[in-house]
Amino acid sequence: MISHGVDLSKYSYVVFGNELTKDKELADIAIAVQNEIVDTKLIVVSVQDAQIKIEQGEFVLTPDIYVKTEKWDGGHTYITITFYDYNTNQSVAVLKSSGIGLSISQDQNIAFGAIKKKLKQTFGDKSE
């Protein structure tokens, strides 16, 4: 979901910081999601470069990646990425996915595949 009135096409850059999930067991999925963001058309910049880009009138995003796995029979995995405008800290887009499979790892794979697809649909693929 994209915030009303936000033109995501004006965002060309992304800066990473404290976007990883707090659950250490799920850090590998959060890193995989971060790697998928890197594979979009967004250009990764450092905090210092982000400030320079903003001063030049460019728009920069920063993601908050949240991963949760429920560990009951088969479980359920949720992945949520909230993208914030790095300059204003306003939420501009939220991408969500979930997976229910026969095992926790299958849940995670389903949720990861879905979020990967949503990232490519929203921000394009670097290889295009």
KOLTI-469966 format. One line per field, with one value per residue (C-alpha): residue number from 1; z, y, x. Coordinates in steps of 0.02 Angstrom, whole numbers. Layout:
BEGIN
num = [NUM, ...]
pz = [Z, ...]
py = [Y, ...]
px = [X, ...]
END
This chain:
BEGIN
num = [1, 2, 3, 4, 5, 6, 7, 8, 9, 10, 11, 12, 13, 14, 15, 16, 17, 18, 19, 20, 21, 22, 23, 24, 25, 26, 27, 28, 29, 30, 31, 32, 33, 34, 35, 36, 37, 38, 39, 40, 41, 42, 43, 44, 45, 46, 47, 48, 49, 50, 51, 52, 53, 54, 55, 56, 57, 58, 59, 60, 61, 62, 63, 64, 65, 66, 67, 68, 69, 70, 71, 72, 73, 74, 75, 76, 77, 78, 79, 80, 81, 82, 83, 84, 85, 86, 87, 88, 89, 90, 91, 92, 93, 94, 95, 96, 97, 98, 99, 100, 101, 102, 103, 104, 105, 106, 107, 108, 109, 110, 111, 112, 113, 114, 115, 116, 117, 118, 119, 120, 121, 122, 123, 124, 125, 126, 127, 128]
pz = [0, -48, 52, -32, -145, -140, -305, -275, -442, -368, -246, -323, -168, -14, 145, 267, 454, 590, 477, 533, 638, 824, 823, 799, 733, 588, 550, 399, 320, 357, 274, 124, 111, 122, -20, -125, -96, -159, -317, -358, -456, -294, -273, -103, -24, 142, 277, 227, 42, 84, 166, 12, -103, 1, -5, -195, -198, -218, -122, -13, 67, 220, 257, 419, 394, 513, 508, 621, 623, 725, 776, 793, 682, 515, 579, 485, 430, 403, 320, 324, 250, 292, 184, 260, 178, 251, 263, 341, 425, 351, 301, 112, 72, 161, 78, 164, 132, 227, 205, 273, 231, 301, 395, 464, 327, 194, 275, 268, 87, 33, 125, 56, -122, -107, -35, -170, -303, -222, -212, -398, -441, -334, -371, -528, -555, -570, -717, -821]
py = [0, 171, 327, 438, 567, 491, 471, 327, 360, 513, 400, 339, 305, 196, 203, 58, 77, -7, -99, -277, -376, -391, -581, -653, -817, -722, -608, -715, -682, -496, -492, -587, -457, -318, -402, -403, -216, -196, -291, -164, -5, 90, 145, 110, 259, 290, 402, 540, 524, 521, 692, 758, 687, 768, 936, 915, 894, 705, 587, 446, 299, 199, 31, -48, -237, -339, -530, -637, -826, -910, -1081, -1182, -1330, -1277, -1099, -938, -812, -627, -503, -317, -182, -3, 123, 295, 456, 473, 662, 679, 507, 495, 323, 318, 134, -30, -199, -355, -540, -698, -884, -1039, -1203, -1376, -1321, -1162, -1156, -1178, -1036, -926, -971, -931, -764, -720, -762, -653, -503, -522, -511, -358, -269, -298, -239, -82, -29, -125, -245, -185, -304, -221]
px = [0, 65, 21, -108, -29, 146, 238, 358, 443, 528, 623, 785, 889, 881, 984, 993, 1011, 910, 789, 822, 701, 734, 714, 888, 816, 739, 886, 933, 763, 777, 948, 879, 740, 871, 966, 806, 786, 966, 914, 778, 809, 836, 1017, 1094, 1182, 1267, 1193, 1315, 1271, 1086, 1103, 1193, 1058, 922, 1014, 1019, 830, 831, 716, 782, 691, 737, 654, 598, 593, 487, 482, 375, 353, 219, 279, 119, 72, 142, 156, 133, 265, 234, 352, 316, 425, 380, 471, 496, 550, 725, 712, 538, 522, 347, 285, 266, 238, 204, 231, 166, 173, 134, 153, 69, 152, 180, 336, 411, 542, 407, 307, 460, 498, 319, 319, 492, 442, 288, 382, 515, 381, 301, 469, 500, 323, 341, 520, 569, 711, 891, 918, 780]
END
